[in-house]
């Protein structure tokens, strides 16, 4: 499974520590290995159709026991109906082996499914169901009609009582009421007997089906449990853990579908099982993007959070890891540029790389710095937010009442916003509207995804300002304010299919994210004057 480099790597300095698989940085030696894999994929014409639909591949640069450098390659999931192919490492657990427990278990469950379908399609069962449903319908109709007649008779008797009836008439009304109630009870009893007989007849057909469904459920649970136990993941110390043990302390508790079948765990498992020393790894997407997640052909992506982060947390124990250093923001915090200020409002030009609000990084956020340096410790209120990587106009209120009024303006979409972005690619049209619903990708936070069932409505207008051979400068006008809305809308294939330059989540890394909040227009909540605030992008 070890592939040797066909090109010289003498000019590449190998890393002293194993780079974190969750970093957006890709080591040059991994890029060289990935290029060989890409060339191999281009030669496999029999896979063209499946590869066009998109798949994640990975490489792991290793040293063998003799100290010779090479690399391993892997694909996520299955390829061409198989999980074992020459050139690629094998799966952690072979679930496609026809003689294995999983396929045999699937065969039994499939036969139960088929039996259930045949029984549910049985003509006698269908006839019983129709007869029972028709009887229930008639029962409801007759009972409702009887109730209506009881009510009508009671109203008539109530009117008769208002006319000072004789004692004999009163006694007759009581007998009439008792008779009608007795008749109603007899009607209910008659229908109860009839419906009970029909229900018993129906259950003669349905109970065996329910028993099969219970058996199917139990078999599926046992098969799933055994499947989780089959994935025994190694680390460099030779320690092994199953998926259930790995995920038991995570938020989801239960391993998600496909856990352990991604390229990353496959690569590390083969390396540890065969005494190979990991040097660096990377994963790249090949083919069209999925409809929900954003993936671009040939782009590199960090390992996913939901499936791979818990697994690799175990598998990378004992390895000296290198974590990508974030750009220091000390220089950013020396001075915040004030674009506008009065007694009620403050608008700053937030630098790229600075948090809008306090986060987990421990670095000072824009609102904290405003409080420290611009309002002399007086509480300030952040009206809206910009992503850490986005630069531009940030609106801050100096008191709570003004903050509430400004929040209302944003909620009612009475604030006009314009962003400037540099796109990696060339959109087909010069202007238009993107409307793609967005929701969090729960298996790969903080990424967002397009989802037509669970996503919230998100709308963006765009206008092309300038083009060159490979990039496009655009103005973006968000109508709604979803998380990562602009970044997702321009990067998604059903949007502009052109990620923002420097977008490490949805595109490629650069020196910064080329997205800038350039313009704000709103009515001042106190003076009622129209404010038009602008700060041109530095790019």
C-alpha positions in Angstrom: 0.0 0.0 0.0 3.0 2.3 0.3 3.4 4.5 -2.8 6.7 6.1 -3.6 7.2 9.7 -4.9 7.8 9.9 -8.6 9.1 13.5 -8.3 12.0 14.7 -6.3 11.2 15.9 -2.8 14.7 17.0 -1.8 13.7 20.6 -2.0 10.9 20.2 0.6 11.6 20.5 4.3 9.7 17.9 6.2 7.8 19.0 9.3 9.4 18.4 12.7 5.9 17.8 14.2 2.9 16.1 12.7 0.6 19.0 11.5 -2.9 18.9 12.9 -5.4 17.3 10.4 -7.8 20.1 11.4 -5.6 22.9 10.2 -6.3 24.7 7.0 -2.5 24.6 6.1 -1.5 21.8 3.8 2.2 20.9 3.8 4.0 20.9 0.4 5.0 17.3 0.7 1.2 16.3 1.1 0.4 18.4 -2.0 3.0 16.5 -4.0 1.5 13.2 -2.8 -2.0 14.4 -3.6 -0.9 15.3 -7.2 0.1 11.7 -7.7 -3.2 10.5 -6.5 -5.0 13.0 -8.7 -3.0 11.7 -11.7 -4.0 8.2 -10.8 -7.7 9.1 -10.6 -7.6 10.7 -14.0 -6.3 7.4 -15.4 -9.2 5.4 -13.9 -11.8 6.1 -16.6 -14.0 3.3 -15.3 -14.7 5.5 -12.3 -15.4 8.7 -14.2 -19.2 8.8 -13.6 -18.9 8.1 -9.8 -15.9 10.4 -9.4 -17.8 13.2 -11.1 -20.4 13.0 -8.4 -17.7 13.8 -5.8 -15.7 12.0 -3.2 -13.1 12.9 -0.5 -9.6 11.4 -0.9 -6.7 11.6 1.5 -2.9 11.1 1.6 -0.6 10.3 4.6 3.1 10.9 4.1 5.0 8.2 6.1 8.5 6.7 6.7 8.7 2.9 6.6 10.7 0.8 9.0 13.8 1.3 6.9 13.4 5.1 7.0 12.3 5.4 3.4 9.8 8.1 2.6 6.5 7.3 0.8 2.8 8.0 1.1 -0.5 6.2 1.7 -3.7 7.0 -0.1 -7.4 6.5 0.9 -10.9 7.4 -0.1 -13.9 8.0 2.2 -16.6 5.4 2.2 -16.8 3.0 -0.8 -15.7 3.4 -4.4 -17.3 1.6 -7.3 -19.2 -0.6 -4.9 -16.0 -1.8 -3.1 -13.9 -0.7 -0.2 -10.8 -2.4 -1.3 -8.8 -1.3 -4.3 -5.1 -1.4 -5.3 -3.2 1.8 -4.6 -5.5 2.6 -1.6 -5.3 1.4 2.0 -8.0 -1.0 3.1 -10.9 0.0 5.4 -10.7 -0.2 9.1 -13.6 -2.7 9.0 -14.6 -4.6 5.9 -18.3 -4.2 5.8 -18.7 -5.3 2.2 -17.3 -8.8 2.6 -20.2 -11.0 1.5 -19.2 -13.6 4.1 -18.8 -11.1 6.8 -21.2 -10.5 9.7 -22.5 -7.2 8.4 -23.5 -8.4 4.9 -25.0 -11.6 6.4 -26.9 -9.5 8.9 -28.1 -7.1 6.2 -29.3 -10.1 4.2 -31.4 -11.4 7.1 -32.9 -7.9 7.7 -33.6 -7.5 4.0 -35.5 -10.8 4.0 -37.6 -9.6 7.0 -38.3 -6.4 5.1 -39.5 -8.4 2.1 -41.7 -10.6 4.3 -43.2 -7.6 6.0 -44.0 -6.0 2.6 -45.6 -9.2 1.3 -47.8 -9.5 4.4 -48.7 -5.8 4.3 -49.7 -6.1 0.7 -51.9 -9.2 1.4 -55.4 -8.7 -0.1 -57.2 -10.2 3.0 -55.3 -7.7 5.3 -56.2 -4.8 3.0 -59.9 -5.9 3.0 -59.9 -6.2 6.8 -58.4 -2.8 7.2 -61.0 -1.2 4.8 -63.8 -3.0 6.6 -62.6 -1.9 10.0 -62.1 1.7 8.9 -65.6 1.8 7.2 -67.2 0.4 10.4 -65.4 3.1 12.5 -66.7 5.7 10.1 -70.2 4.5 10.4 -70.0 4.2 14.2 -68.8 7.8 14.4 -71.6 9.0 12.2 -74.3 7.1 14.1 -73.0 8.2 17.5 -72.8 11.8 16.4 -76.3 11.7 15.0 -77.6 10.0 18.3 -75.9 12.7 20.3 -77.5 15.4 18.2 -81.0 13.8 18.7 -80.4 13.6 22.5 -79.4 17.2 22.6 -82.5 18.2 20.5 -84.8 16.2 22.8 -83.3 17.8 25.9 -83.8 21.3 24.5 -87.5 20.4 23.8 -87.9 19.1 27.3 -86.2 22.3 28.8 -88.7 24.5 26.9 -91.6 22.3 28.1 -90.5 22.7 31.7 -90.6 26.5 31.3 -94.4 26.1 30.6 -95.2 24.8 34.2 -96.0 21.2 33.2 -98.1 18.9 35.4 -96.5 16.2 37.6 -97.6 13.5 35.1 -95.9 15.5 32.3 -92.7 15.9 34.3 -92.7 12.1 35.0 -93.1 11.4 31.3 -90.2 13.7 30.5 -88.0 11.8 33.0 -89.0 8.4 31.5 -88.3 9.8 28.0 -84.9 11.0 29.0 -84.0 7.7 30.6 -85.2 5.8 27.6 -83.2 7.9 25.2 -80.0 7.5 27.3 -80.5 3.8 27.5 -81.0 3.6 23.7 -77.7 5.5 23.3 -75.9 3.1 25.6 -77.3 0.2 23.6 -76.1 1.8 20.4 -72.6 2.2 21.8 -72.5 -1.4 23.1 -73.7 -2.8 19.8 -71.0 -1.0 17.9 -68.3 -1.9 20.6 -69.1 -5.6 20.0 -69.0 -5.2 16.2 -65.8 -3.2 16.2 -64.1 -5.6 18.7 -64.8 -8.5 16.4 -63.5 -6.6 13.4 -60.4 -5.5 15.3 -59.7 -9.1 16.4 -60.0 -10.2 12.8 -57.6 -7.4 11.7 -55.1 -8.3 14.4 -54.9 -11.8 13.2 -53.1 -10.3 10.2 -51.3 -7.4 11.8 -49.9 -8.9 14.9 -47.5 -11.2 13.0 -46.3 -8.2 11.1 -45.7 -6.3 14.4 -43.7 -9.3 15.7 -41.5 -9.2 12.5 -41.0 -5.4 12.9 -39.9 -6.0 16.5 -37.5 -8.7 15.4 -36.2 -6.4 12.6 -35.6 -3.6 15.2 -33.8 -5.9 17.6 -31.6 -7.4 14.8 -30.8 -3.9 13.5 -29.8 -2.7 17.0 -27.6 -5.8 17.5 -26.0 -5.4 14.1 -25.4 -1.7 14.7 -23.8 -2.5 18.1 -21.5 -5.2 16.5 -20.7 -2.7 13.7 -19.5 -0.1 16.2 -17.4 -2.7 18.1 -15.9 -3.9 14.8 -14.2 -0.5 14.3 -11.3 -0.8 16.7 -9.2 2.3 16.1 -5.4 2.3 16.9 -3.0 5.0 18.0 0.7 5.0 17.7 1.1 3.4 21.1 -0.8 0.4 19.9 -3.9 1.2 22.1 -7.2 0.3 20.6 -10.7 1.8 21.2 -14.1 1.0 19.6 -16.4 3.7 18.3 -18.8 3.5 21.2 -16.0 4.1 23.7 -14.7 7.0 21.6 -18.0 8.7 21.2 -19.6 8.1 24.7 -18.3 11.4 26.1 -19.2 13.5 23.1 -22.3 15.6 22.6 -23.9 13.1 20.3 -23.0 10.0 22.4 -23.8 7.7 19.6 -21.3 7.4 16.6 -22.8 9.1 13.5 -23.3 7.2 10.3 -20.1 6.6 8.4 -17.9 7.1 11.5 -14.5 5.4 10.9 -15.0 5.2 7.2 -13.4 8.6 6.3 -10.0 8.8 4.6 -8.2 10.1 7.6 -8.9 7.2 10.1 -8.2 4.7 7.3 -4.8 6.2 6.7 -3.7 6.4 10.3 -5.1 2.9 11.1 -3.0 1.3 8.3 0.1 3.3 9.4 -0.1 2.2 13.0 -1.0 -1.4 12.2 2.1 -1.7 10.0 4.7 0.2 12.0 4.8 3.3 9.7 5.7 6.7 11.1 3.3 9.5 10.1 4.9 12.7 8.8 1.9 14.8 7.5 -1.6 14.2 6.0 -4.1 16.1 3.9 -7.6 15.4 2.3 -8.9 16.8 -0.9 -12.3 16.8 -2.7 -12.6 15.3 -6.2 -15.6 15.9 -8.4 -18.8 17.9 -8.2 -19.9 19.5 -4.9 -22.7 17.9 -2.8 -25.9 19.8 -2.8 -25.8 20.6 0.9 -22.1 20.9 1.9 -19.7 23.1 0.0 -16.8 21.2 -1.6 -14.8 22.3 -4.7 -13.0 20.1 -7.1 -9.3 19.7 -6.1 -9.6 21.8 -3.0 -8.0 20.7 0.3 -10.2 20.4 3.4 -9.5 19.8 7.1 -10.8 16.6 8.7 -14.4 16.9 9.6 -15.4 17.8 13.2 -18.4 15.5 13.9 -17.0 12.2 12.7 -13.3 12.5 12.7 -12.4 14.9 15.6 -13.4 12.4 18.3 -11.8 9.5 16.4 -8.6 11.3 15.8 -8.5 12.6 19.3 -7.8 9.0 20.2 -5.7 8.0 17.2 -3.3 10.9 17.5 -2.5 10.3 21.1 1.3 9.9 21.5 2.1 12.0 18.4 3.8 15.3 18.7 1.3 17.6 17.0 1.8 21.0 15.4 -1.2 23.4 15.6 -1.4 26.2 13.1 -0.7 29.6 14.8 -3.4 32.2 14.4 -2.5 35.6 13.3 -1.7 37.7 16.4 -4.2 40.5 17.0 -2.0 42.5 19.4 -1.2 45.0 16.7 -4.9 45.2 15.7 -5.9 46.2 19.2 -3.5 49.1 19.5 -6.0 51.5 17.8 -9.5 51.0 16.6 -10.4 53.3 13.7 -13.6 55.2 14.4 -15.7 55.9 11.3 -18.5 57.7 13.0 -19.4 58.7 16.6 -22.0 60.8 18.4 -23.6 60.7 21.9 -25.5 57.5 21.1 -23.7 55.6 18.4 -20.2 54.4 17.5 -19.1 52.9 14.2 -15.6 51.3 14.0 -13.7 49.7 11.1 -13.1 46.2 12.6 -9.9 44.7 11.3 -9.8 41.2 9.7 -8.8 38.7 12.3 -10.5 40.3 15.3 -13.5 38.9 17.1 -16.6 41.1 17.2 -17.7 39.7 20.6 -15.8 37.7 23.3 -15.0 34.1 22.2 -12.9 31.1 23.3 -9.6 32.3 21.8 -8.8 34.5 24.8 -8.0 37.4 22.5 -9.6 40.8 23.0 -12.8 41.3 21.0 -13.8 44.6 19.3 -16.5 45.3 21.8 -14.1 44.7 24.7 -11.6 47.1 23.2 -14.2 49.7 22.5 -15.2 49.5 26.2 -11.6 49.8 27.3 -10.3 52.5 25.0 -13.2 54.4 23.5 -16.0 54.6 26.2 -13.8 54.8 29.3 -15.3 51.7 30.8 -18.9 52.6 30.1 -20.8 49.6 28.8 -21.2 49.4 25.0 -23.6 47.2 23.1 -22.8 45.3 19.9 -25.7 45.8 17.5 -24.7 43.2 14.9 -21.6 41.0 14.3 -19.0 40.4 11.6 -17.2 37.1 11.3 -13.7 37.2 12.9 -12.1 37.0 9.4 -14.3 39.8 7.9 -13.3 43.4 8.1 -15.5 46.5 8.0 -18.1 48.6 9.6 -19.3 47.5 13.0 -22.2 49.3 14.7 -22.2 49.8 18.5 -24.7 51.5 20.7 -23.7 53.5 23.8 -26.8 52.8 25.8 -29.3 50.0 26.1 -32.4 51.9 24.8 -30.6 52.9 21.6 -29.3 49.3 21.3 -32.9 48.0 21.5 -34.0 50.5 18.8 -31.2 49.6 16.5 -31.8 45.9 17.0 -35.4 46.5 15.9 -34.2 48.2 12.7 -32.0 45.2 11.9 -34.9 42.7 12.6 -37.2 44.7 10.4 -34.6 44.8 7.7 -34.5 48.6 7.7 -30.7 48.7 7.5 -29.0 48.6 4.1 -25.7 46.8 4.1 -23.1 46.4 1.3 -20.1 44.2 1.4 -17.2 44.0 -1.0 -15.7 40.6 -1.8 -13.0 39.2 -4.1 -14.1 35.9 -5.5 -12.0 33.0 -6.6 -13.6 32.4 -10.0 -15.8 34.1 -12.6 -19.6 34.1 -12.0 -21.8 33.6 -15.1 -24.0 36.7 -14.6 -23.1 40.3 -13.7 -25.9 40.6 -11.2 -28.7 38.7 -9.6 -30.2 37.3 -6.4 -29.2 34.2 -4.5 -31.8 32.5 -2.4 -30.5 29.4 -0.7 -31.7 28.2 2.8 -28.9 27.8 5.4 -28.5 25.8 8.5 -25.5 24.6 10.6 -23.6 21.5 9.5 -23.9 19.7 12.8 -21.2 17.2 11.9 -18.7 19.8 10.8 -19.1 23.0 12.9 -18.6 25.9 12.4 -19.4 25.2 8.7 -22.9 26.0 7.5 -24.7 24.1 4.8 -27.6 24.6 2.3 -30.6 22.5 3.2 -34.0 22.9 1.7 -35.8 21.1 4.6 -34.0 22.4 7.7 -32.4 25.6 6.4 -33.7 29.1 7.2 -34.5 31.4 4.3 -31.5 33.4 3.2 -31.4 36.0 0.4 -28.5 37.9 -1.1 -28.3 40.4 -4.0 -25.0 40.7 -5.9 -23.5 42.9 -8.5 -20.2 42.3 -10.3 -17.8 45.3 -10.1 -14.7 44.0 -11.9 -13.3 40.9 -13.5 -9.9 39.6 -14.4 -8.8 36.3 -15.8 -9.3 34.3 -12.5 -11.0 36.5 -10.0 -14.1 38.8 -9.6 -14.7 41.8 -7.4 -18.4 41.9 -6.3 -20.7 44.0 -4.2 -23.0 41.9 -2.0 -26.2 43.0 -0.4 -27.5 40.7 2.3 -31.3 40.9 2.7 -31.3 38.4 5.6 -28.6 37.9 8.1 -27.8 34.2 8.5 -24.4 32.9 9.8 -21.9 32.8 7.0 -24.6 33.7 4.6 -22.4 35.6 2.1 -19.6 33.1 2.2 -22.0 30.1 1.6 -24.1 31.9 -1.1 -21.1 32.8 -3.3 -19.3 29.4 -2.7 -22.2 27.1 -3.2 -22.7 25.5 -6.7 -26.3 26.7 -6.8 -25.1 30.2 -5.9 -22.1 31.8 -7.7 -19.9 28.7 -7.3 -17.0 31.1 -6.6 -15.8 31.1 -3.0 -14.3 34.2 -1.5 -10.5 34.4 -1.8 -9.0 33.3 1.6 -12.1 31.5 2.8 -10.6 28.6 4.7 -14.1 27.0 5.4 -15.5 27.1 1.9 -12.6 27.8 -0.4 -8.8 28.2 -0.2 -6.6 29.8 2.4 -4.9 33.2 1.6 -3.3 35.9 3.6 -6.9 37.0 4.7 -10.5 36.6 3.9 -11.3 39.1 1.2 -14.7 40.2 2.5 -15.3 43.7 3.8 -18.4 45.4 5.2 -18.2 48.6 3.3 -21.5 50.5 3.7 -24.3 51.0 6.2 -27.4 53.1 5.8 -30.0 53.5 8.5 -32.2 56.1 10.2 -30.7 57.4 13.4 -32.9 56.1 16.3 -32.6 59.4 18.2 -32.2 62.2 15.6 -34.2 60.5 12.9 -31.5 61.6 10.4 -30.5 59.3 7.6 -27.0 58.0 8.2 -24.9 56.8 5.3 -21.6 55.3 6.5 -18.9 54.0 4.3 -15.4 52.7 4.6 -13.7 51.5 1.4 -12.1 48.1 1.4 -8.3 48.0 1.5 -8.1 45.4 -1.2 
